[in-house]
Amino acid sequence: MSTTQFLIRGSEKVIRHYQFLLDTAKSDQEREKFAKRIDEEKRNLERLYALTQAAQAA
């Protein structure tokens, strides 16, 4: 497994974890915090996918 693949798997796990926390959040403040973290992690995941595609194209 490459480093990029390892990071992708980790990022996907983080998203799932924060999605669980978002689904079980008790306050609007918690929901906002978890939603923001999910968005950040999805952006990171998109960058990692782009790196993978660039490497495959080369």
Summary of the structure (lengths in Angstrom):
residues: 58
radius of gyration: 13.8
end to end distance: 18.5
largest distance: 47.2
contacts: 137
relative contact order: 0.16
helix: 88%
strand: 0%
